[in-house]
């Protein structure tokens, strides 16, 4: 997942821009600059750009108390800069208006970027409190800019005269983007409706912050407490030791605690032999956010979806999904509904076939029960073993973390793009487990800094994501500082970190996002890095997953952590042969979550339900994906993508992007696979261009045509259904 960027966080870039003056429109009421206030104290590490390489954040100097004054000073400074642009008596030009806005807000960008990244990766009560306080203020700050009528008139004047500005293609695209964003932010509304919109935006921002914090706190509060070692039968000694250590941290000596992953399915369900423990673990997972108490999210979901629907209505859209999807490559809810609807039936049919295979194993073992959601992962491994004569536990000794990174992820990037990596230990980090690497281009010049934060922590949001501490900016002379975050359970001291295959795939996926950020080479920061539509941004990262099982790459990193022996060829062959295994489950759980996301955001204000679980059950039933053994990947009450992480009405994006990804994988295969010439073409035509062109034009520039859906259907096992 790519962590979304806001308007406020965006940096700025410009190399060439037009200065043709346009006659000014009749000036509306003047924008009032904020009252003067004391500048940010020079001792605050955000007062100036970091002097560390590539403006890498000085984590050793940043304290919790630095954020609030830096936010406040950043907003003051930004509004002062915006006021100067809006009140400029000179006729608007692309330079004095659009480029000036791209340059503005650098202090606020520094603090916003660092804060949002740390608040996701290494939060605490103080940071959470700052987030709750600042979220509505930042929303109001953004409104102060977008709803400034004098500024809007300058943007509108330039846009109306764009044909005579003699702008290059990227500048033309930027002007259109600003015009679009101002309109979507309410610039055309009446004064009264602008006030309504401000109220909506402030409360939405506050509720999203609360939802995100509730999900993390509820996951910690819902961890499964187990009383005996016997109940953990099937787990490795290291996993049991980790559960005991987690219990001791919580003051529960003598017991065992299984922390919850953010998804509905929990990793240890594949290993636990005690069906009662599995059932309790799944129940703890699915009850999150809907079991009462201070972290219950049902009321938050109702209020948030109502406010989003009312905002969309105010802006002239039938529902929030229509508003959100307008700027994605899908464009409309109807297009998304069509894709999800066409795939639902064949996916569920595949899942039912898989369930029948599992049931045969249960019956053969005289289990005496019907397969349930908490049984799926455990018995799927048995089916896999019967079909391919291996299970997941056989793979893990060959997937040691450092080997996967150095000889897998980095190796593939070197082969594909010629880039290389050197770990450094002189830069400060916010947690001892964080690692930092210099990234060098094929010509030996440093390209980026890569931050690697792979271990799970109780104060870290779930899942995996990429973010940027510094986005590439030719105007500001900035180079990328990008980070990958995973949530791999940390083993006890002295034990190796052995990954599941899914964790290996995730490492390659997130590094695909990192490459998108590292290779950025655009004029304007609005387009920098991976700042593309949500249903496109997942595409390059999904493409990078292909190298996880590419024979040359897999053979280079899949080596036994103790002996160094390569993974046996017969096991390698089985891994390759099993790629489509369990795809019915994987597709159905994802589709179910995507459909829930769409159903919530295609409601009008009057349709918001009072019964959240009831609405969820009906939505899954109506969509034909209510197959009990395969619950949604996320249920509503802990669905952070949809309600706090910027993927509202956008969770479908992974599948939409996968259509492009699957077709791109075919292109690589047709052109010889892991070759520099292929990587260079992908980099030059697509990865380096960020959002500087229409996303689908970027794909066409790379592929030479529109994407075909057949490779996706084949990959997902959805042909012949």
Secondary structure, DSSP 8 states (H G I E B T S, - for coil): -B----TTT-----S-------------S------------TTSTTSS---SGGG---TTT--HHHHHHHHHHHHHHHHHHHHHHHT--S---IIIIIIHHHHS-HHHHHHHHHHHHHHHHS--HHHHHHHHHHHHHHHHHHHHHHT-HHHHHHHHHHHHTGGGS---HHHHHHHHHHHHHHHHTTTTS-HHHHHHHHHHHHHHHHHHHHHHHHHHHHHHHT-EEE--GGGGTTS-HHHHHHHHHHHHHTT-TTSEEE---SSSS-GGGGT---HHHHHHHHHHHHTTTSSSSTT--HHHHHHHHHHHHHHHHHTT-SSHHHHHHTTSSS-SHHHHHHHHHHHHHHHHHHHHHHHHHHHHHHHHTT--S---HHHHHHHHHHHHHHHHS--HHHHHTT-BHHHHIIIIIHHHHHHHH--EEEEE-SS--SSTT-EEEEEE-TTS-EEEEEEEEEE--TTS-SS-EEEEEE--BTTTTB-EEEEEEEEE----TT---B--HHHHHHHHHHHHHHHHHHT---S-GGG-TT-S-HHHHHHHHHHHGGGGS-HHHHHHH-B-TTT--B--HHHHHHHHHTTTTTHHHHHHHHHHHHHHHHHHHT--GGG--S-HHHHHHHHHHHHT---TTS--SS-GGG-HHHHTSS-TTTTTHHHHHHHHHHHHHHHHHHTTSS-HHHHHHHHHHTGGGTTSS-HHHHHHHHHSS---SHHHHHHTT-TT-
